[in-house]
């Protein structure tokens, strides 16, 4: 027992020594004012510059209190790993004084940790539906690698909550993203041209996609996500622009969709491209569906406005999509809807144990719809598979 206690004491000493190795840069020491009114942008940038240029581990700290900042860019590269600790509340400007599309930006940083349990308040209710207001994505990551974001909340974003562009090896965990059901374009997490992204234990309730996976994204693992309200977890939309890149290797597991318009969704435009775009190797497993309008949906005639001119078959090739153990209630009429491209039919679409029933109980009747899709479904299938 004495030897065990000695080992534990040694470990505690090592941890404490590591903590003392971190140099803290507290924004209040630089003159930040938490009065919910003063613009602290310049003060924050000065504190960040010193933290970023510190040789070794550094913590940029925002203590408790409510701070207002205008659009800001925390940029690297930095000298050593950095911790961005938000313990207070940050409030976005109602009418941005700059042309930046994102409120809080992180760019060109390696080994970044964001935590602290704080809140990002986008104040979206002040701009939703008001023409002339410049709306902001709450938080953006661009060219970030080997990073970890956890224990944060984002509320009432003006536009999307989090946008991830050209990032590698990034984990988002234990975060909460919320906006009202009728708030416009308030996607939870948008991923583009990124790889090695892990999203775990996240609660998202918004007015748009809970998670949107778009051009050039690959090697994404999503697990234990609660989505609702919102438009589900979507791949796409894809296939509208010639500069788009393939999307592949997406794994969604142990997620719950409650009261969303869609659950598991892939959407592509019925528009011409100069090349065939590929969306492939997706696995959806152990999914719970609660009162969802469209639980499983591949839509290759995507046209949200309803006025897309002369449609042509989508040139996005969807293949190797697998559904395993999907169960729950559907409040629409079609449980599984595969509306694939006539010129590029969906290939190798498989399902095992897909059990969906009507939210109306015995009085409700569900069907499945399949068009231009090849594959096979096995095990328990209710409604019966149309493949």
N, C-alpha and C positions, 0 to 999 in steps of 0.2 A: 504493500500500500504506500509506504514511504517513497519508494522509487517511482511509483505512478504519479504521486503528488509532485515530486521533483520535476518530472517530465512536463506535467501540466503547467507548473510555474515557469518553466523555461519557455514553453510555447507562448504564454501570456506576455512574457518579457519581449519575445521576438515581435509579436504583434504590436505591442506598444511602441517598440523601437521603430517599426515600419511607419506607424501613424505619425511619429515625431519627425520622420523624414519628409513629410508632406509640408510644403510651404503654402500657407493660406493667404489669399488675396481677397479681403472682405470689401465689398463695394462701399460699405458705410465708412470705411477708413479713407476712402477716396472722395467722400463728400456726397454720396447718394442720399436722397431725401425720400423717405417712404410716406408721402403725404397724399398719394393718389392723384397728384396734379402736376408735379414738377417733372419735366423731361430729363431723365437720367441717362440718356443715350451716350453722351460724351464721357461721363464718369465711368459707365460700364466698359466702354472701349478702352479707356486708360488702364483700368484694372485688368482687363483681359490681355492687353498688350504686355503688361508686366508678368502676368501669369504664364502666358504663352512663351515668353522669352527666358523664363527661369530655367536654368539647367537642372533638370531633374523633375520629380513629381511635384505638381502644383495643384492647388484647389482654388478655383474661382467661386466665391461664395456670396449668395444673395440671402441674407437672413430674413427672419419673419418681418412682415410688413407688406404694404401694398405699394408697388413701384410702377410708374408709368414710363414706357420707353417707346420711341418711334422706331420704324424699321431699322434693323441693326445687323451687321455682318461680323460674326466671330470667325476670323480666318486664321489659317496656319500657313505653312507648316510650323509646328511648335517644337521646342527643345525639350523632349521628354514627354511622358504621358500626363494628361490633364484630366481633372475632375471638375465638372460644372455642377455645382450643388445649388439647387433652387429650393429654399425653404419657405419663401414668401409667396406673394401673388404678383404676377406681372400683368399689366393691363395694356392692351393694344390701343393705338389711336383710332378714333372714330372715323376720321377722314385723313388718310395718310398724306403727309407733306412731300413724299417722294414718289418716284415711279416704280419703286421696288414692288415685286409681286408677292414677296414673302416678308412677314414681320420679323421673325427671328431666324437668322441664317447661320449655319455652320458649314465652312468650306475648307477643303484641303487640310484635314487634320487626321493624324494617325493616333490610335490608342486614346480615344475620348470616352469618358464615362459621364453620363448625365443622371443625376438622382436628386434626392432631397425631400420628396413628398410635397413639393410646391404645386402651384396652379398657374396655368396660362389662361388668361381670360381675354378672348378675342373680341368681346363686346359686339358680337354679330347682330344682335337684335336691333342695334342702332343703324345698321346699313342694309339688312335684308330687304329686298323689294324696293329700295330707294334708288332711283336712277340718278346717275351722276356721282355716286360714291365709289371711290376706289377701294375694292375689297382685297383683303390680304389672306394668303395661306398663313396659318399660325406659325408653323416651324418647318424649316427646310434643311435637308442634309444633302450636300453635293460634294462628291469626291472625298468621302469619309471612309476610313478603313479601320477594321479591328476595334469596333466601338460597341458600347453597351448603354442602352437607355432604359431606365426603370424607375419606378416609384414617382411618377409624374401624372398630372391630370391636365387635360385641355378641355375648356368649356366654351360653348357658343362661338366657335370659329366663324370668321366672316366668309371664308372659303374652306378649302380642305384643312384638316387639323395638322397632318404630317405628310410631307412630300420627301421621298427618298430618290435621289437621282445619281446614277453612276457611283454607287457605294459598294463596298465589298466587306464581307464578314462582319455583319452588324446584327445585334440582338435587341429587340424591343420587348420588354417584359414587365408585367405588373403595372400597366398604365391604363388610364381611363379616359376615353374620348367621348364627349357628349354634346349634342345639339338637338333642338326640337325636331320632331318628325317632319314638319313642313318647312324646315330651313333649307334654302337652295344651295346645292353644290358643296355641301359640308361633308365631303368624303372623310372617312377616318384616317386611313393610311393609303397613300398612293406610291406605288413602286414602279420605277422605270429605269431601264439600262443598268440594273443592279444585280448582284449575285451573292449567294451565301447569306441570305437574309433569314433570320429566325424571329418569329412573332409568337409569343407564348403568354398565356394567362392575361389576356387583354379583354377589357369590357368596352364595347363600342356601340353607341346609340346615336344615329345621325339622320340627316335628311337625304343622304345619298349612299353610295357604296360604303360598306364598313371597311372593306379592303379592296382596292383596285390594282390589278396587276397588268401593266401595259408594256409597250414596246421594249424589247431587249432584256427582259427580266428572266433570270434562270436560277435554279437551285434555291428554292424558297421552301421553308418549312413553317407551317402555321398550325398551332395546336392550342387547345383549351381557350378558344375565343368565344365570347358571348356576343352575338350580334343582334341588335334590335333596340329601337326601330332602325330602318335603313333599307338598302337595296342588296344586301347579301355580300358574299365574296365573289368578285367578278374578275374574270380574265378578259381584258378589253376595256373599251372597244378597240378593235384592231382593223387594219386593212383600209384605212382612208387615205394614208399618205405614203408616197414611195420611199421615204427615208426610214420607215419602220423596220425593226429587226425582230427575228424569231423570239418566241417565248417558249420556254421548256422547263421540265423538271420542277413541278409544283406539287407539294404534298400538304393536304389539309386533313387534319385528324382531330377527333374529340371536340368538335365545335357544336354550338347550339345557336339556332336561328329562331327568334321569337317575334312574331308579328311583322316580319319583313315582307317587302314586295317580292323579293327573290331570295333563293338560298344559294345554290351552287350554279353559277352563271358564267357562260362563255358567250361573248357578243362580238360580231364582226360586221362591218359595213358591206352592203351590196353595192360596191363601187369598183371601178377599174383600177388596176395596179399594173406597173410594168414588170412585176415579178411575183412569184408565188411566195407568200409569207407562210411560215409554219408555226403552229401552236400544238405542242406535243408533250407526252409523258406527264400526265396529271393523275394524281391519286387522291380520291376523296373517301375517307373511311371513318366509321363510327360517328355519324352525324345525327343530331337530334333536330327535328323539324317541328315547330309549334305554330300553327295557324299562319302558314306562309302561302302567299298567293301562287308563286311559281317555284316549287322546291328544287327541281332539277331542270335546267334550261340551257340549251345551245341554240342561239339565235344568230343565223348568218344572213339575216335580212334586217339587221338593226337599223332603225330610223326613228329616233325619239321624237322628231318634229312631225313625222307623218307626211313630210313633203320633201322627198329626196330626189325628185326628178326621175330620169330614166334609170331604173335599176338594172344592174347586170349581176350575174352570179358572183358571189364573193370569191376572191382569189386567195383566201386564207385556207390552208390545208390543216384541218384539225385531225389529230390521230393519237392513238394510245391514251385514251381517257378511261379511267377505271373507278367505278363506284362500288363501295363495300359497306354493308350494314348501314343503310340509310333508313331512318324510321321516323314517323310522326304524322302530324295532321296538316292537311292542305285546305285552305279556304277558297281556292279557285276550283276550276273544273278539270284542269289538266295537271296531272301529277308530274309526269316526265314528258318534256317537250323538246324533241330533237328536230330542229328546222335547219338542215344543213345545206351546203352549196350544191347546186346542180352540176357545176363544172368540176368541183373538188369535193366529192362526198366525204363525209366523216368516216374515218377508217379505224377499225379495232376499238370500238366503244363497247366496254363490257360492264356488267353489273352482277353483284352477288348479294342476295338478300336485301332487296329494296322494298320496304313495306310502308306504304303511305295510304292514309285513309282521310275521308272528308271530315272537315271540322263540323259539318252539319249532322254527323252521326249516320244513322240508318237512312235518313231522308236525302242524304247527299250521294251523288254518283260521280266517281272519278274515272277518267280515261287517260291513256297515254297517246302521244302523237309522234310519229316518226316519218321523216322525209329525207331521202338521200343519205342514209346512214347505214354503215355496215359494222357488224359486231355480234355479240351474243350476251344474253343475260341468263344467270343460273340461280338455283336455290329458290327461296320464297320471293315471289314477285306479285305485289298487289299495288295497283291494278296489274293485270297481266301485261307482260312485256310486248311491245309492238315491233321489236327487232326479230 
